[in-house]
């Protein structure tokens, strides 16, 4: 008679070897199942080389046992949304080569100096939102300690407003930065400060004819958000950074720029003088003001195109005076171009892509958002690139079913964004033969002609698909019946957005909460993000289905706070690792940013991670939810 051996009876060394192959969330999930696994997890946390925990924002109390002394730890990534300076000794390990700390709003500038003191061997550093909740400047000495002490630093990302630093001596302290620094990204910095930082300085004991190089001469990748993209700034960047291969500049003017604080044809001509750039992004954001690069026209792009032979990626946003001539010149001058993105191309028409099949281009990523003059003919031309993996046609409102027919011939398409287009349920059938099987991301937001039938057309009888992110927001005819069909499809979505759908109600939430993973039985919804903001049929009843054990993996939830404020607050309290947004904000980061890491999402399942962290009964966690429900019944 064969004896059954449970997994936790295996030798501890074998268990440890297996668990080291898992990520932190999976290790903790496994640890919650038995004392043997818990003991093994505690042991391996002391020698794991990587610790990545970005799904939730742990408190200091919960983080400490997960980060014991560990001389082998090389890479640490944590969401610090619930941490402050008191967590510095826990987070900063001398052995680290990579440190990535998101949402550091409650830290002070001391975080920077302590990194310099404690983590001298860092190669890569990411800091997000430092001191944003403190409302005061960060002392420049903190930055100087970081830059001077981390002599091995190769990549530095400061995703916050560096004007928090006192401007005095800001440029000088960068002279002590690592000589190995090749990549620099800054969340916000003024154009004047960039120019001061990168301007060559005259040596005090040298002739006036000798000019020192930039303080950051080895930089190859530079990504900056500034107040204004100016001729002076791009000229300084081009002259001061001779090894630059990746330039990403974004501005968001508060007022219409004057000519001395703007980009013109002359400035555009200065970009890429050495012809080394492979990636270029110039974007004027409409965040604060409807504004464009009004002083750049076709001539500017024609002058720049002479040096673009090596370009692999180009993103141009807000060039309202550039016509087909300018855009076409770029396409025909860049034989190596793989990624092409234009936003607010108000004069871009189908003619840009008319003869693209005659070129040697192999485009893999194309984004043409807010290019309102495009029609189905442009998509037919683009579809000659059978290697296309990402196609963003949001807000191109003249596109219809004939565009879908062309898209249906793209067998490698991973991401398709069609927001606001004029497509119908029947047109979506063109995606069935091959495209639907390869898609990871599909957005149909604001396609007003779609109804519940679109779910049947897309998913009925398709079997298990790879699709992970679906946006059905702002579809006035989408109802609970459509969501029931979606739930029956058993597709393992990780993100589902259905905001602004007036016919979506409680039945939809019940259906999603009860989704089956396979024939073996119920495994709970796989959703990590669910946006139901301003769905007309949502009542307090639905909040019962948002409690545990339903939606065990959910990390982001969008609802309308006015449905019942007490219920929303109680839900947030009972599930502290769930981000509940109730003011209409978009959930998470920009879900459709076409980046190099687009298709490397981690879809690991995290069933019992929160249970392990909280170490509490579901019943006790739900007491406040129960009180809120009782209050609601009494009110009725």
Beta strands, then each sheet from edge to edge (+ up, - down):
strand 1: 50-53
strand 2: 75-79
strand 3: 98-102
strand 4: 124-128
strand 5: 155-161
strand 6: 183-188
strand 7: 221-226
strand 8: 246-251
strand 9: 279-284
strand 10: 313-317
strand 11: 339-343
strand 12: 365-369
strand 13: 390-392
strand 14: 415-417
strand 15: 441-443
strand 16: 469-471
strand 17: 495-497
strand 18: 516-518
strand 19: 521-522
strand 20: 529-531
strand 21: 556-558
strand 22: 579-581
sheet 1: 1+ 2+ 3+ 4+ 5+ 6+ 7+ 8+ 9+ 10+ 11+ 12+ 13+ 14+ 15+ 16+ 17+ 20+ 21+ 22+
sheet 2: 18+ 19-
end
